[in-house]
Amino acid sequence: MSNPNEVPPPHQSGAQPPQAGNVPPTGSEPPPATPPPGYQMPGYQAPPPGYQPPGHQAPQPGGFRFELPTDRPQNFNDVMPRGGFSGMFTVTWLPTELKVSYWIWLIGGLLGLLGGVIGLFGSFVLLAVVPGLGFVVLLLVLVALALAAAQVILAMKMKEGREWARFALTIVAGISLLLAVLNTSAAEGRGGGSWPSFIISLVAAALMWMPNSQAWFASLRGRI
């Protein structure tokens, strides 16, 4: 039997005796406190706006998307077609849009060379009759000849997947517009440029920027 004179020690003011079921097990740790909003670890630096981790690729929107080329030619050999002109008529690996565009550029360039040679002889005759007008016509014919030759070469480089050639052909379409205007206003239709040729060039340029064409160029980026 316990001693009746023993008095249990009083509890501290405000303290509650431990209740059954509220005592944490031995070795347990209290849960970590949730950091306040905006808290950053010591030494942590937030990434700059627009940062993307390595290997991340942003989703590409569909449809038309214009980009400046990054595969610019470094020397004259990069401009000339690989293997010469022997593969001029081989287009089996191209998507349909690029096949049509390539044939338009190629045939238009070859016809432009032929028409430029004929116009060259005509400008010589005109020089003898009306020197001032003949000089203007000769200048336009020479520009048209150079443009036609460049068009053939650029079409072959575009067929190889060179984006700079596609960009240059787009500029050729703009130059053909200028030639059509000058040919109509100053040379009376004998300067080597016309509105039908500009419209054809515009169609060929638009086909090079269609979604399937874009995807084909993107698939070759960094591999050629």
NUNUPA-282433 format. One record per atom (N, C-alpha, C): residue in three letters; x, y, z. Coordinates in steps of 0.001 Angstrom, whole numbers, padded with zeros to 6 digits, always signed. Atoms other than C-alpha are relative to their C-alpha. Layout:
% residues N
ALAXYZ...
***
This chain:
% residues 224
MET+000849-001188+000000MET+000000+000000+000000MET+000877+001228+000000SER-000834-001206+000086SER+001392+003464-000871SER-000158+000831+001261ASN-000013-000868-001170ASN+002274+005986+001766ASN-001016+001110-000175PRO+001017-001054+000156PRO-000699+008321+002331PRO+000555+001380+000156ASN-000589-001328-000167ASN+001657+011123+003231ASN+000670+000516-001279GLU-000637-000446+001255GLU+003149+011198-000288GLU-001006+000777-000825VAL+000862-000888+000794VAL+001669+014064-002314VAL+000598+000124-001390PRO-000576-000120+001357PRO+002038+014064-006075PRO+000404+001418-000295PRO-000480-001378+000302PRO+004053+017025-007419PRO-001009+000728-000846PRO+000978-000767+000802PRO+001885+019812-008795PRO+000531+000252-001399HIS-000394-000308+001379HIS+001870+020491-012525HIS+000345+001472-000121GLN-000338-001391+000234GLN+003412+023667-013884GLN-001213+000738-000515SER+001148-000819+000415SER+001053+026533-014561SER-000140-000041-001517GLY+000275+000024+001450GLY-000528+026173-018007GLY+000394-001270-000674ALA-000444+001242+000618ALA+001027+022750-018639ALA-001095-001031+000116GLN+000981+001063+000033GLN-001155+019807-019531GLN+000734-001321+000065PRO-000661+001316-000047PRO-000250+016279-018688PRO-000165-000698-001326PRO+000093+000719+001286PRO+000465+014059-021652PRO-001188-000922-000002GLN+001162+000843+000177GLN-002577+012317-022914GLN+000368-001207-000836ALA-000258+001215+000776ALA-002649+008857-024315ALA-000343+000227-001451GLY+000227-000156+001435GLY-002350+008852-028062GLY+000597+001260-000560ASN-000603-001243+000474ASN-000719+012332-028236ASN+001500+000015+000124VAL-001443+000048-000179VAL+002812+011259-027348VAL+000630-000533-001278PRO-000628+000509+001234PRO+004992+010973-030530PRO+000896-001171+000306PRO-000882+001153-000242PRO+006891+007735-030885PRO+001439+000438+000096THR-001413-000298-000212THR+010508+007615-029911THR+000730+000036-001344GLY-000785-000097+001230GLY+012881+008782-032724GLY-000684+000740-001124SER+000687-000715+001079SER+010227+010637-034730SER+000410+001455+000005GLU-000356-001396+000143GLU+010887+014168-036058GLU-001234+000774-000408PRO+001167-000797+000402PRO+008361+016965-036452PRO+000041+000272-001499PRO+000011-000252+001452PRO+007217+017583-040035PRO+000611+001351-000307PRO-000631-001279+000347PRO+009161+020337-041835PRO-001050+001062-000247ALA+000930-001115+000202ALA+007511+023708-041917ALA-000029+000373-001474THR+000137-000423+001409THR+006187+024877-045298THR+000634+001373-000173PRO-000648-001311+000184PRO+008401+027711-046664PRO-001017+001027-000442PRO+000949-001053+000404PRO+006616+031022-047127PRO+000075+000238-001504PRO-000023-000282+001440PRO+005666+032146-050648PRO+001164+000919-000368GLY-001130-000805+000448GLY+008653+033527-052607GLY+001315-000360+000645TYR-001253+000393-000647TYR+011233+031766-050393TYR+000953-000655-000991GLN-001020+000588+000852GLN+014490+030855-052184GLN+001132-000516+000857MET-001124+000576-000728MET+017294+028617-051007MET+001191+000945-000058PRO-001198-000856+000026PRO+020528+030428-050062PRO+000883-000357-001210GLY-000823+000216+001170GLY+022664+030889-053205GLY-000766-000309-001278TYR+000808+000313+001190TYR+019781+030126-055564TYR-000213+001254-000838GLN+000228-001088+000937GLN+019459+032344-058634GLN-001099-000409-000960ALA+001108+000307+000910ALA+016252+032447-060633ALA+000482+000089-001445PRO-000412-000058+001412PRO+016677+031701-064367PRO-000530+001257-000659PRO+000467-001213+000683PRO+016402+034683-066711PRO-001291-000269-000752PRO+001250+000188+000757PRO+013103+035280-068542PRO+000262-000672-001344GLY-000150+000696+001268GLY+012682+032958-071494GLY+000983-001150+000025TYR-000975+001087-000083TYR+015233+030423-070199TYR-000664-001345-000257GLN+000474+001352+000271GLN+014790+026890-071484GLN+001123-000974+000325PRO-001056+000962-000330PRO+016695+023869-070119PRO+000563-000639-001248PRO-000598+000646+001182PRO+019122+022106-072509PRO-000833-001179-000463GLY+000783+001082+000571GLY+017357+019749-074853GLY-001462+000307-000132HIS+001424-000344+000088HIS+014020+021519-074467HIS-000289+000608-001361GLN+000432-000535+001271GLN+012244+022261-077719GLN-001408+000548+000169ALA+001319-000619-000088ALA+009404+024707-077766ALA-000886-000531-001103PRO+000890+000489+001049PRO+006336+023534-079680PRO-000017+000956-001179GLN-000018-000778+001220GLN+006409+024718-083277GLN-001413+000207-000494PRO+001346-000218+000535PRO+003269+026400-084545PRO-000100-000485-001426GLY+000185+000471+001360GLY+001826+025006-087724GLY-000189+001158-000956GLY+000210-001015+001015GLY+001446+026876-090986GLY+001287+000709-000370PHE-001136-000757+000512PHE+003714+029532-092399PHE+000859+000512+001138ARG-000932-000521-000989ARG+006812+030446-090397ARG+001287+000382-000713PHE-001159-000508+000718PHE+009564+032644-091862PHE+001188+000092+000942GLU-001215-000074-000781GLU+013114+032305-090568GLU+001162+000338-000916LEU-001211-000287+000753LEU+016402+033737-091742LEU+000893-001240-000017PRO-000839+001204+000079PRO+018815+031045-092950PRO+001225+000111+000883THR-001210+000060-000827THR+021698+029961-090739THR+001134-000763-000680ASP-001015+000806+000700ASP+023588+027828-093307ASP+000571+000767-001185ARG-000509-000833+001085ARG+025100+030648-095341ARG+001239-000620-000628PRO-001185+000579+000650PRO+027719+029612-097940PRO+001262+000714+000462GLN-001265-000544-000464GLN+031314+030094-096862GLN+000961+000309-001134ASN-000883-000232+001138ASN+032993+029978-100275ASN-000755-000301-001289PHE+000640+000192+001298PHE+032313+029614-103982PHE-000452-001444-000202ASN+000380+001414+000154ASN+032223+025811-103789ASN-001327-000309+000685ASP+001277+000219-000679ASP+029302+026017-101359ASP-001181+000480-000833VAL+001071-000538+000841VAL+027327+027924-103999VAL-000324-000931-001153MET+000217+000859+001158MET+027805+025500-106861MET-000663-001311+000409PRO+000683+001271-000323PRO+025615+022341-106992PRO+000994-001127+000220ARG-000858+001157-000255ARG+027181+019208-105560ARG-000116-000989-001148GLY-000002+000940+001118GLY+028200+016815-108317GLY-000291+000645-001336GLY+000259-000674+001272GLY+027714+019477-110991GLY-001488+000023-000332PHE+001382-000089+000471PHE+024552+019673-113083PHE-000559-001350-000454SER+000447+001323+000474SER+024256+015912-113687SER-001307-000435+000655GLY+001226+000401-000691GLY+021481+015497-111115GLY-001103+001033-000077MET+000950-001100+000121MET+019430+018416-112366MET-001444-000478-000001PHE+001375+000466+000170PHE+016349+016300-113100PHE-000374-001106+000991THR+000289+001009-001025THR+016433+014034-110004THR-000595+000685+001221VAL+000701-000673-001105VAL+013866+015095-107402VAL-000840-000974+000825THR+000860+001020-000607THR+012543+011835-105947THR-000192+000201+001498TRP+000070-000100-001457TRP+013232+012738-102293TRP-000729+001253+000490LEU+000641-001246-000399LEU+011452+016094-102304LEU-001497-000198+000264PRO+001465+000012-000138PRO+007919+016647-100966PRO-000650+000622-001230THR+000695-000422+001225THR+005290+017460-103584THR+000100+001502-000226GLU-000052-001457+000158GLU+005273+021210-102917GLU+001354+000449-000516LEU-001329-000397+000440LEU+009023+021465-103346LEU+000310-000520-001393LYS-000186+000476+001368LYS+008968+019324-106473LYS-000583+000986-001001VAL+000637-000961+000910VAL+006515+021707-108122VAL+000796+001299-000025SER-000770-001236-000058SER+008493+024724-106915SER+001323-000141-000746TYR-001285+000201+000665TYR+011762+023244-108136TYR-000148+000009-001513TRP+000181+000043+001451TRP+010433+022517-111616TRP-000341+001379-000548ILE+000312-001361+000452ILE+009007+026031-111861ILE+001267+000839-000081TRP-001227-000779+000005TRP+012320+027581-110900TRP+000950-000459-001092LEU-000958+000527+000972LEU+014370+025286-113122LEU-000435+000319-001428ILE+000465-000247+001366ILE+012234+025525-116256ILE-000041+001500-000279GLY+000010-001445+000191GLY+011741+029250-115742GLY+001391+000560-000210GLY-001364-000464+000188GLY+015479+029745-115405GLY+000563-000360-001360LEU-000489+000413+001322LEU+016255+027748-118534LEU-000661+000817-001108LEU+000675-000830+000993LEU+013615+029629-120515LEU+000497+001448+000068GLY-000542-001353-000137GLY+014966+032876-119101GLY+001347+000135-000672LEU-001287-000039+000697LEU+018433+032022-120380LEU-000201+000067-001510LEU+000271-000008+001435LEU+017035+031283-123829LEU-000554+001350-000446GLY+000558-001299+000351GLY+014935+034448-123887GLY+001004+001123+000148GLY-001017-001029-000165GLY+017867+036490-122605GLY+000970+000044-001162VAL-000887+000027+001162VAL+020086+035341-125458VAL-000672+000647-001204ILE+000735-000619+001114ILE+017402+036286-127973ILE-000124+001508+000212GLY+000098-001428-000289GLY+016859+039624-126246GLY+001314+000725-000132LEU-001318-000613+000145LEU+020593+040250-126308LEU+000244+000434-001436PHE-000154-000365+001407PHE+020649+040185-130101PHE-000937+001159-000359GLY+000932-001089+000271GLY+017570+042415-130206GLY+000479+001322+000562SER-000502-001240-000581SER+019200+044957-127900SER+001136+000584-000825PHE-001070-000496+000863PHE+022208+045175-130232PHE-000570+000739-001204VAL+000654-000668+001123VAL+019902+046035-133111VAL-000597+001329+000455LEU+000616-001214-000507LEU+018085+048584-130988LEU+001046+001061+000332LEU-001081-000947-000272LEU+021389+050173-129974LEU+000378+000781-001253ALA-000348-000671+001243ALA+022078+050964-133615ALA-001073+000990-000451VAL+001101-000863+000442VAL+018662+052546-134141VAL-000267+001108+001017VAL+000275-000953-001085VAL+017880+054222-130789VAL+000992-000292+001130PRO-001044+000359-000983PRO+021061+054234-128673PRO-000459+000100+001447GLY+000408-000167-001392GLY+019456+055554-125500GLY-000876-001141+000487LEU+000892+001096-000375LEU+016640+053027-125392LEU+000693-001345-000116GLY-000722+001258+000167GLY+018915+050301-126691GLY+000909-000309+001171PHE-000862+000225-001150PHE+021285+050802-123771PHE-000814-000489+001202VAL+000864+000423-001113VAL+018427+050495-121258VAL-000423-001447-000182VAL+000424+001372+000270VAL+017186+047327-122957VAL+001152-000971+000199LEU-001169+000872-000173LEU+020704+045857-123051LEU+000289-000231+001479LEU-000258+000146-001432LEU+021148+046530-119340LEU-001011-000933+000653LEU+001029+000865-000577LEU+017839+044888-118472LEU+000169-001444-000453VAL-000210+001359+000497VAL+018625+041889-120673VAL+001147-000672+000744LEU-001136+000577-000725LEU+021989+041378-118958LEU-000401-000368+001436VAL+000478+000319-001354VAL+020319+041555-115547VAL-000887-001250-000031ALA+000881+001159+000105ALA+017676+039061-116694ALA+000792-001276-000251LEU-000851+001174+000243LEU+020384+036696-117985LEU+000678-000457+001288ALA-000648+000352-001265ALA+022270+036828-114692ALA-001017-000577+000979LEU+001045+000486-000901LEU+019016+036326-112812LEU-000438-001416-000368ALA+000403+001331+000434ALA+018070+033299-114918ALA+001063-001042+000354ALA-001078+000932-000346ALA+021487+031684-114425ALA+000026-000258+001510ALA+000029+000167-001448ALA+021337+032318-110670ALA-001204-000814+000434GLN+001219+000735-000347GLN+017803+030921-110594GLN+000196-001498-000154VAL-000254+001426+000217VAL+018951+027584-112033VAL+000896-000554+001114ILE-000931+000466-001031ILE+021839+027286-109566ILE-000664-000021+001378LEU+000662-000062-001304LEU+019771+028377-106582LEU-001065-001082+000137ALA+000996+001070-000057ALA+017023+025910-107478ALA+000655-001333+000334MET-000700+001253-000297MET+019547+023075-107407MET+000505-000028+001433LYS-000427-000040-001399LYS+020922+024223-104059LYS-001196-000132+000949MET+001211+000170-000799MET+017381+024491-102705MET-000398-001465+000057LYS+000312+001427+000043LYS+016852+020899-103800LYS+000882-000801+000956GLU-000897+000669-000931GLU+019822+019939-101612GLU-000373+000267+001462GLY+000422-000313-001357GLY+018037+021390-098572GLY+000649+001230+000584ARG-000651-001214-000471ARG+019959+024670-098363ARG-001031+001100+000202GLU+000999-001026-000307GLU+017796+027215-096614GLU+000403+001365-000546TRP-000411-001280+000559TRP+019914+030127-097830TRP-000400+000101-001463ALA+000435-000020+001391ALA+019062+029113-101410ALA-001497+000282-000096ARG+001435-000294-000020ARG+015350+029130-100572ARG-000235+001490+000261PHE+000127-001418-000299PHE+015747+032606-099086PHE+000389+000845-001211ALA-000444-000748+001173ALA+017664+033795-102174ALA-001027-000090-001131LEU+001032+000126+001028LEU+014977+032425-104501LEU-001208+000874+000318THR+001073-000908-000374THR+012400+034372-102531THR+000337+001434-000404ILE-000432-001325+000449ILE+014442+037498-103239ILE-000078+000100-001519VAL+000100+000009+001459VAL+014575+036491-106919VAL-001426+000314-000438ALA+001396-000305+000332ALA+010775+036581-106970ALA-000273+001495+000133GLY+000162-001444-000139GLY+010932+040159-105687GLY+000693+000767-001113ILE-000705-000663+001095ILE+013517+041109-108317ILE-000774-000140-001308SER+000798+000178+001216SER+011296+039646-111030SER-001156+000991-000055LEU+001025-001045-000031LEU+008586+042060-109892LEU+000575+001325-000471LEU-000638-001244+000422LEU+010998+044963-110315LEU+000283+000000-001494LEU-000261+000096+001426LEU+011998+043729-113760LEU-001283+000147-000814ALA+001272-000114+000713ALA+008368+043414-114781ALA-000454+001457-000072VAL+000395-001403-000012VAL+007702+047018-113741VAL+000871+000815-000951LEU-000898-000747+000876LEU+010791+048372-115516LEU-000204-000370-001460ASN+000204+000450+001367ASN+010137+046267-118590ASN-001263+000629-000598THR+001264-000559+000487THR+006586+047590-118863THR+000090+001507-000220SER+000007-001457+000047SER+007332+051254-118201SER+001090+000598-000885ALA-001128-000632+000680ALA+010756+051868-119782ALA+000412-000691-001281ALA-000557+000734+001137ALA+011551+049149-122287ALA-001039-000488-000971GLU+001077+000356+000912GLU+008170+048641-123949GLU-000074-001506-000272GLY+000165+001443+000122GLY+008122+044918-123282GLY+001163-000743-000604ARG-001125+000691+000620ARG+011598+044130-124613ARG+001182-000135+000961GLY-001100-000012-000958GLY+013626+044100-121430GLY+000278-001317+000677GLY-000305+001301-000591GLY+013527+040421-120477GLY-000772-000311+001250GLY+000811+000296-001168GLY+010962+040617-117676GLY-001456+000269-000316SER+001414-000157+000297SER+007166+040331-117649SER-000812-000365+001229TRP+000882+000312-001103TRP+004199+040047-115307TRP-000298-001494+000112PRO+000202+001454-000167PRO+003492+036374-116111PRO+001174-000691+000680SER-001160+000628-000643SER+007048+035460-115122SER+000044+000334+001490PHE+000038-000353-001417PHE+006635+037354-111851PHE-001042-000837+000739ILE+001050+000780-000656ILE+003366+035561-111051ILE+000449-001448+000190ILE-000510+001366-000113ILE+004988+032187-111756ILE+001053-000088+001099SER-001022-000011-001045SER+007953+033114-109548SER-000628+000136+001385LEU+000674-000171-001285LEU+005588+034202-106798LEU-000610-001316+000481VAL+000576+001302-000358VAL+003801+030822-106883VAL+001099-000952+000467ALA-001106+000885-000372ALA+007122+028968-106780ALA+000566+000372+001368ALA-000516-000429-001300ALA+008300+031070-103832ALA-000957-000378+001123ALA+000974+000353-001041ALA+005071+030482-101899ALA+000037-001487+000315LEU-000042+001449-000224LEU+005358+026713-102367LEU+001185-000401+000878MET-001169+000337-000817MET+008791+026746-100719MET-000229+000262+001477TRP+000256-000339-001398TRP+007265+028098-097499TRP-001263-000665+000528MET+001148+000749-000487MET+004335+025707-097206MET+000414-000901+001172PRO-000355+000800-001184PRO+004144+023555-094010PRO+000824-001245-000317ASN-000778+001199+000331ASN+005390+020363-095719ASN+001421+000364-000406SER-001337-000450+000382SER+008296+022268-097237SER+000787+000432+001225GLN-000656-000416-001241GLN+009081+023826-093865GLN+000500-001213+000797ALA-000372+001192-000763ALA+009109+020405-092206ALA+001177-000720-000648TRP-001105+000672+000695TRP+011433+018988-094874TRP+001317+000725+000247PHE-001214-000765-000272PHE+013963+021797-094451PHE+000425-000162+001459ALA-000326+000152-001413ALA+013749+021487-090671ALA+000607-001371+000304SER-000531+001351-000228SER+014446+017732-090855SER+001461-000108-000431LEU-001388+000039+000479LEU+017724+018434-092702LEU+000896+000987+000713ARG-000789-001026-000672ARG+018834+021281-090461ARG+001047-000636+000908GLY-001087+000537-000787GLY+022216+020501-088969GLY+000556-001314-000503ARG-000470+001293+000533ARG+022677+017324-091069ARG+000720+000149-001317ILE-000655-000191+001287ILE+023998+018833-094288ILE+001032+001104+000108
***
